[in-house]
């Protein structure tokens, strides 16, 4: 009798222990290899994603295992109401390991995905004792756009191709409509610059459900209709289906992509599979974790981007920012927004332990190369202020040396959260430094005319913007004491365009001759980042004093640091 009671008790405890073990392995914390102290982990990260089946989940696990090595993190696969117990266990683990706040990272392409909406409802039921916040879903990041664009880059002869991007996970008409809007947004952004004949999207329903057969038939018909319409419009055109989703993948035979292949009309090609690259997902997870944290000075790296010239010019700029290198991780980039050069600097900041980066654009105008920079780091996708410019030509007010690329280059994927700031524009600090340059050359301000000269642009409209900026700088100079001078005048050389340059030179030479009348004197100040331009060549034979540009100057150091602080403030608003 006692033996039977003992066996019964043992079995009871065995099943309890087994149940606990199953819960533990379902939420992927991998505690044994990554014991994290409470002191070092005030933030817990809860990654949510849809259950995909064994192989699909293992692919997500591969990315998560790398992400969570140095973080207090749990991964939850969302199925149905039964997810509640795994969710609770995952939250408990984060709290037990010292989490004082929890950040939810949604590995979903659309916020309207029913399983994500279910997870949010389940989370609301948990009476958490710590603050909780949500990162943006993967589909709202430029990583999603780039992951899809990578698939587009495998397609040859895009002008003859209709691309049909297929999503997954709808459960009813409402979720399908909302999800398709998100897929269409991503697809259109990813397709910018590829010149496809057209880009369309469809969102498939989950394979389970009362009307699964009907929905499958509807998907098959939609694929046929899209292909048929394209063929009627152009008999030589081809249709390529590009799966892009976190759909079911029990194994390579039992997957949504395998089922999709069976539904394709004759002649339609399939670009399998729908998954994103593991490395890209890891980087996205790391970036979202970094974005969720408040940044200190030691967390921030700086890419100092200036035009660049010969060794002497570059070394002058290096010396100009040297005082800041004691306080910030700074990488210098001398180029006109060359992506590979900027990417090299970002990789070096990653190696130096930065969690975020501020790109300081040290160009005369705020617009110079701004669009190029924001695109290469994904701000054109993620910054709402730039969303309207997705299909626009990235011209800006740059110097015009770059030609248009034949196809869009891949954006820079990095775990660093990045913000771009800068452009001197009409900065009062810039104006004050130029006023110092003029005063250093002045002997009798009442009889001297200061002439501010800048690079200029080929476009008359853009050159007018240069002149307006110079006029604002001149106004700052007058208010700061520059009214002692007889006059402050402005002009641009338009120096890279001979047909525009010749009359500009004559205009500036006339200004100097006019300033020299009746015992006056001209002081020419280049409104440049540093040094001088072609003033001596363009003004040969004339009598004038020649100053130099902004840097090196204490006010230049102050301007750069103000830009860095502004960038950090913007990063901390995410």
Helices and strands as residue ranges (DSSP letters): H 2-26, E 43-50, H 54-67, G 68-70, E 72-78, H 83-96, E 101-106, H 114-125, E 131-134, G 138-140, H 142-152, G 158-160, E 161-170, H 173-191, E 198-205, H 212-233, E 238-243, H 256-263, E 269-271, H 278-291, G 297-299, E 300-306, H 311-321, G 322-326, E 329-334, H 339-351, E 356-362, H 370-376, H 379-382, G 384-389, E 417-422, H 428-441, G 445-447, E 448-454, H 460-479, G 482-484, E 487-492, H 498-515, G 517-519, E 521-526, H 535-538, E 545-546, H 554-571
